[in-house]
Amino acid sequence: MVKQYSFLEAYRVRYTTNTVRSFGKYKNSPEIWSELDLRSQLPASVTQTHWHVIIIDAPLGCCQKGPGRYQSIYTSRVLGSKGTHVFVDDFERKVEHEFSTKVFGKPVENMDASLRVYSVLQCVCATALGLTHRTKPLPLL
């Protein structure tokens, strides 16, 4: 994909979670969420950037397989700051919906059936996103 779209930057990370087994472990245990932090696997160009938008569309988290998006969701929280918008694809799924709500807080406003706006980082979680213009590369978590 990076070869086809030269403006993208992508970095391989190693996920340590499991969609099914990690749900009970992390959902109600913020004291251990630091285990989910992927920043040590990312270059300074990602960790030291003030992000306006972060899109979470990986890793695999459906069909009772894959690592799930626990680490991507948590890492977006620690990479973001006030004013960062985080878009979580497949937000309607149990893991994405419930863990995002735990990490970012309850939605304060419903824009429509597929969007939830969060107040902690002013984050937006969406099931679909159609961005056509970006001023800087986005981290693909």
TAPE-V214232 format. One record per residue. SS is DSSP state (@ for helix, = for strand, . for the rest). PSI is psi in radians with two decimals (* if undefined). Layout:
# TAPE-V214232
SS_PSI + SS_PSI
This chain:
# TAPE-V214232
._-0.72 + ._-0.60 + ._-0.68 + ._-0.61 + ._1.50 + ._-0.29 + ._-0.18 + ._2.58 + ._2.31 + ._2.46 + ._2.32 + ._2.32 + ._2.78 + ._2.08 + ._2.51 + ._0.10 + ._3.02 + ._2.29 + ._-0.84 + ._-0.96 + @_-0.50 + @_-0.30 + @_-0.95 + @_-0.57 + @_-0.77 + @_-0.44 + ._-0.87 + ._0.49 + ._1.14 + @_-0.35 + @_-0.30 + @_0.11 + @_-0.43 + @_-0.40 + @_-0.36 + @_-0.13 + ._2.13 + ._0.00 + @_-0.56 + @_-0.30 + @_-0.02 + ._2.59 + ._2.82 + @_-0.53 + @_-0.38 + @_-0.84 + @_-0.38 + ._0.25 + ._2.46 + ._1.91 + ._2.31 + ._-0.61 + =_2.37 + =_2.28 + =_2.22 + =_1.97 + ._0.46 + ._2.80 + ._-3.01 + ._2.35 + ._0.21 + ._3.06 + ._0.46 + ._0.42 + ._3.03 + ._3.04 + ._-0.29 + ._3.10 + ._0.33 + @_-0.88 + @_-0.66 + @_-0.73 + @_-0.87 + @_-0.80 + @_-0.62 + @_-0.56 + @_-0.74 + @_-0.40 + @_-0.53 + ._2.95 + ._-3.10 + ._2.23 + ._-0.15 + ._2.36 + =_2.19 + =_2.14 + =_2.12 + =_1.93 + ._2.61 + ._0.59 + ._-0.39 + ._-0.26 + ._2.66 + @_-0.93 + @_-0.88 + @_-0.77 + @_-0.93 + @_-0.69 + @_-0.67 + @_-0.73 + @_-0.68 + @_-0.77 + @_-0.77 + @_-0.24 + ._3.03 + ._2.58 + ._2.45 + ._-0.24 + =_2.37 + =_2.06 + =_-0.65 + =_-3.03 + ._-0.44 + ._-0.08 + =_2.47 + =_2.26 + =_2.25 + ._2.55 + ._-0.50 + ._-0.91 + ._0.28 + ._0.89 + ._2.54 + =_2.25 + =_2.30 + =_2.71 + ._-0.34 + ._2.57 + ._2.35 + ._1.11 + ._2.36 + ._-0.27 + ._2.30 + ._2.49 + ._-0.31 + ._2.73 + ._2.64 + ._2.52 + ._2.35 + =_1.69 + ._*
